[in-house]
């Protein structure tokens, strides 16, 4: 074992009974976060609205959400079990008096002091006090423990990350609030004949992102709004008989320069894309490509994935176009030089796997300036693209490996499987947009939530008007 004074921070060392003395103390400082309250509620099952319902809590005597009382008690247990006396300590008894509430943002200082020691049994009584940042006593009490008699030095246990505390709604709202526009963009909402499709468009309008024109059967849309108490104030209508006509009308308006973006309502994506492809005035000479934006609990930043929606088996030329569209979107989202991982099954280049050859060619093209605005590396397997430890174990020395902003999928099948895996197994929040036409298309599946649809609108707004994001970033640096 290491000498006690040279123990690394990832090791735990106790204090034996013989090392304790009357008046000796230890302290812990901890600031309460909303995630602490959520975690304690999940573990304990205590979902008292005083801790979790902000509207209810505001009307209580505490005027806001407060921590569970036993959260503070758990901090006392943390000191006892981790450091004072530490590993080997056996809890015998605990008394607590709760003097004041603890609100989110309050900082508690926990102090444990040895008051009595019993040599024959090894029992120790410790005074426990928690005070807030104002010096006010919040919790007081007495802990009785059996202190360890022998030295214990152990590696600090590794705990899994609590991904279930990922608040997708809050993350989405925070991201959308960063998009600032001088003027809302003109938006054709195509056939919004479901509650989620209509509600998402109206929420985007409330945020000042779009001025919506609702294209579809007007009576049906108004009846839907009345049924779900949705306010259509400020919305314009372009009545059509059915979804096919709505798609044609929306594309005609976009082709005439009357719309800045299209938003898929409750019609199928294939129906809307067919209308776009049938309108030559919407073509730009580029192929269409779908780009996902993911917020993933276990990844520190947003991740873009393309193409997982349109191009089934893209060749090298198609991948160049897809990549340019994805890079442009990432730049519009505030990444001046995104890191692109060109995915394959392996990191080595082999003629047996075409995607490795494509990856090598794309990286050489970027090196020679044929692809601009990003740092490319590939071929990279998925783990090496997003995990620094995996990249290290593979011996990859790259600014992209383990820290990618954009993943270029080898084909639609792998991209779609990866996207669904992240959403349904990793708890990721997603949204998507189709690029390459004269105007971007906010695309959503028929079963997508309001949050996903709203995010897709935000992504399309960035693609149509990146100035809003750039102006915000410039203001932040002033």
N, C-alpha and C positions, 0 to 999 in steps of 0.2 A: 504494500500500500504506500501511497505518497505520504510524506510528512504532513501533519495536520495543517500547517500554515501554507503548504504548497498545493493543497487540494484544488482541482479545477472547479469552475462554477457549475459544471454538469455532474458533479458528485455531491452526495449528501453525507454529512458527518454529524453524529449526535453528541450530546453532552451527557456523560454518565452521572449517576447520582453523586458520586464523589467529587465531581467537578462543579456541582451547584453550590451556591451559598446564599444565605439569607440576604435579601435586598437586591440580588442579581436580577437583571431584567433583559428582555428582548423586545424588539418592535418590528412592526410591519406597516407600510404605508400603501394604501390602495384607493384609487378613484373609481367611483361607481359609474359604470357605463350601462346604457340601455340593454346591451347584449348580456350583461351580468344578470339583470332581472329576468330576461328571457330564458337564459340557461338554467337559472335556479327554478323557475316555474316548470320547465320541461323535466328536470330531474326530480323535483319534489312532487309535482302534480298540483301545486298550489297556484291556482289561476285567479285568485282574488282580484276583482277589477281595480282595487286600489293600487295594484302593481302593474297592471297591463292595459287598462282602459283610460286613456288620457282625458277623454270627455267626462267620464264619471269621476275620476280622481280630482279634477279641477273643482268639483263641487263639494269635496270633503273638507274636513277641518285642516287637512294638510296642503290644500290648494296645489295639487299636482301629484304625479306618479311618485311613489316611494318604493324603496327596496323592501323585500321581505325582512322581517326582523332577524330571522335565523341566517340571513346572508352574512350579517355582521358576526353572528355566532360561528359561522363556518370559517371566517377569517381567524378567529381565535384558535379553532381546531387546526388551521393551517400552520400557525406558529408552533403549536405544540407538536404536531406530527413531523414538521419539516426541519425545525432548528432548535427548539427550546422546550423540552430536552431533545426532541428530534426522533429519528427512527428508533423503534423499540418502545416508545412511550405507550402506556395503556391508559385510556380515558376511564376514570371511575365515576366522576360526578361533575356536574356543571350547573351553577346558578347564574341567571342573567336578569338584569333589570334594564328595560328599554326606556330611556329618558327622552329621546328626541328622534324624529324621523330622519331618514337619509334619502336625499333626492339625487337624481341623476346629475353628475358633475361634482357632487360632494366628495371630498378627500378625507378618508378616515385614517387615523394613526392608532394602531393597536399596540398596547403596551402590556406585557405580562411580567409580573414581579413575584419572585419567590417570597412567600410570607411564612411558611412553616415547613419543616422537614422532619421526617420520622425515620431514624436510622434503622430500627429493627425491621421495618416493612419496606422501606424504600419509597414510601408515599410522600408526595410533595403537594402542598397547597399553594396556588398561585393567584394573586389578584389580577383581574382582567379589566382593562379600561380601554374604551374606544372613544376618541375625541375627533370632532370635525375640524375643518380648516379655520374655523373661528375660535378654536380652543374649547368649545363646549362639549361636555361629556354626553355621548350618545348612548353608550352601552357600558354597564359595569357589572361585575360579577365575581365569582370564585370558582376556579377549576381545581379539581383534585385528580391527580394522576399517579400512576406507578412509574417512576423514572427508571430507565434502563441501567443495569449494573455493568454492562460490558460495552466496549467500543463497537460501533457499527459504522462502516463506511461503504456506501453503495452508489452505483451510478444512478443519477436522477432518472426516473422512469419517463419514457417518451409517451406522450398522449396523442391520440388522434385529433385532428382539427374538427371543430364543431361546425361542419358545413350546414347543418340544419338551421343555423342562426342567420344564414344568408337572407337578407331582406331584398328580394328582387324588386318589389314595388318601390322601395325607397331608393335603390340604386338607379332604377329607370327614371324616377322623378328627378333625382339629382342631375343625371345626365341631360335630360330634356330641358331642365331649367338653365343649363349653360348655353343653349342655342338662342341667341338674341338676334332678332330681325328688325330692321327699320320699318318694314312693311310686310304683313303676312303674304305668303305666296298664293297665287290663284291655283285652286286645286279642284280637279274633277273627281268626285267620289262616285265610283261606278257601281250602280245597283246596290245601294246600302239597305237591303231588305231583311237584315237580321239585327237584333238588338246590339250585339257586340260591334258589328261593322258601323252602325250609325252612331253609337255612343263614342267609339274611338275617334271618329271624324269630328264630332262636336267637342270632345276634350281637346283635340289638337287646335281647334278654332279658339277655344277658351284660353289656351296658352299663347295665342298670338302667332302660331306657326302657319296657319292657312286661312284663306277665305274660301269656304267650301261651296261648290256648286253640286247639288245632289241630282244625279242623273239616273232616272228610273221611273217606275210607276208612282206618280206623286201621291195619289190617294192612299196607296199602300204604305208609303213612307210616312205620311202624316198620321195614319192610323197607328203605325208602330210607335211613333213618337208619343202619341197620346197614351197608348197602352203602358208605356214605361216612363211616362212623365219626363220626356226629354224636350228641352227648349230648342226650337228651330229658328229662333230669332237670329237674323243676320245671314241665314242660308238662302241661296238662290236655287231655283229649280229649273231643270231641263227635262220635262216629262217625256218618257218613252214607254212603250207598251211592255217590253220584256228585256231580259238581260242582254241578249244579242244586240238589240237596237241601242241599249245603253252603252255598250262597249264601242260600237261604231260611232255614236254621237260624241263620246268622250275623246276618241282618237281624232275625229274631225276637228274638234275645238282645239286640241293640242297642236295639230298640224297647222292650224290657222294662226297659231301664236297666242291663243286666248287662254291657255292653261300652262302653268309652270311645272306641274306634276300630276300624275294619275294615282289614284288610290283604289285598290281592289276592294270591293264590297263583298256581297254574298254570292257573286258569280264565281265560276271556276277560273283558276289561273290560266288554263289553256285557252279558254274563251277570250279572255282579255288579251293574251299574247297574240292570238290569231288575228285579232282586230288591229293590233299594233303592226304586225308584220304585213298586213294587207294594205297599209297606208304608206305609200312610198315617201310622202312628205315627212314622215317621222324617222326615216332611215338616215343614218349618219355615215354610213360606210363601214361602221364597226359592227361586229356581231353582238348579240345580246348576251349578257351574263348575269347570273344571280350571285349576290354577295350577302352572306350572313354576318351579323354582328352578335357576338356572344358575351354575356357577363357570366363568368364561371366562378363558383365559390372558392375553388382551389387555385385560381389563377389571379395574379395581382393586377391585371389590366384587361381591358376589352380585347377580344380576339376576333379577327375577321377570317372567314372561310369562304373560298370560291373554287370551283363552281359546284354547287350542290343542287341545282334546280333546272338547268336548261341544256347545257352542252354535255351530251352523253359520253362520248369518247373523243375528247379534243386532241387534235394533233399538235405538233410544236407551234405552228403558226397560230392556232386557236388559243393555245395557252399564253402566248405573248399578248394577245388582245385581252384575254381574261385578266391577266396580271396587270396590264396597264389600267384597266377599269378599277380593279380592286385597290391599286396604289393610289389612284386619284381620289377614291372615296376615303381611304385612310387619311390622306392629306387634308381633305375637307373636314375630317373629324378631329383635326388638330395634331396629326403626326407628320411633321415636315419631311422625315426620312424614315418611313416604316421599315421594320425588319421582316423579310419574307422568307419563310421556310417552304421550299419546294418538296412536297412529300412524296415518299415512296415506301416500299416495305423495308428497305435496307439503306445503309449509308454508303455502300460501295457501288461503283459504277460497273454495270454488267450488261452485255448485249441481250441476256436472257430476260431482262426486265426493262421494257421500253421506257417506263417512267424515269428510271435512273439516267438513261441517255438524254431524255428531254431535260431533266434537271441540270445535268452538266452543261447542256447547250444554253439553257436560259441563264445560268450563272456567268458563262463566258460572254453572252450577249450583254448582260448588265455591266460586266467588266469593261467592255468596249464601247459602252455608251448607247447601245441599241435599246436598252430598257433603262429609263432614268427615274430618279426620285425615290429610290429604295436601295436597301442593302439585301442582297440575295445570298442564300446558301442552300445547297442541296446536291445530291439527294439526302433527305433527312427522314428517318422514321418518326412517327408521331411523338414517341416518348422523348427522343433527342431534341425535337423541335420545341417542346414546352417545359422540359424538366432539366434544370441545370445539373443535377446529380447524374441523371442518365447520360447527358452530354459528356460529362467529365469521365464517366466510366467507359464511354466509347472512345475517349481520347480526342474529342473534337475541340479544337481551339478556334472558336468562331464567335463573332458578335451576335449572330442570329441564334445559334443552337441554345436551347433552354430558355430563350427570351423572345420568341417570335411574336410579331404583331399580326401578321397575315399568314395563313396556311393556304397554299395552292394545292388542291386535291388532284390526284392523278386522273380521276374520271368522276362522273356524276354518281355512280354507285357508291364508291368509297366516300365521297364527300357527303352524300346523303346519310349513309350509315353513321359517319362520324358526327354529323349534326344531330341526328336523333339520339345517339348515345349520350352526347353531352346534355341534351335537354331532358331526357327521361331517366337517365341513370346518374348523372352528375349534378342535377338540379340547376342547370344553366338557364338563364333567361335570354331569349333570342328575339331577333327581328331581322327582316330581310328586305332587299331592294333589288330591282332589275335595272341594270345600266346598259348603255349602248344605244338607246333610242334618243330622239331629240329631247325628250323629257324623261326623268326617272319614274319608275313604277314602284309604289309601295305595295309589296306582295305579302299576302297572308294566306294560310290555309283556312278552309271553312270552319275548322274547329278551333282556331287560334283564339286566345283570350283578348280582352280589351287591351291589356298591357302590351301584349305582343304586337297588336295592330297599331297601337299608338306609337310604339317604338319604331315600327316600320315607316310610319309617316315622318317621324323625326329624322330617320336615316335618309329618306327621300328628300326632305327639306335641305339637309346638309349637302346632298349631291347636287341639288338644283341651285343652292345659294350658299356656298362655303364662306362667303364674306361675313355672314353673321357670326360664325365661329371665330374667324380670324380677328374680327374687330374686338370680340370679347377678350381674346388672348392678348391683344395689343394693349387694351385698357388695363389688364391685370399687371402688365410689366411696367406701366408708367409709374 
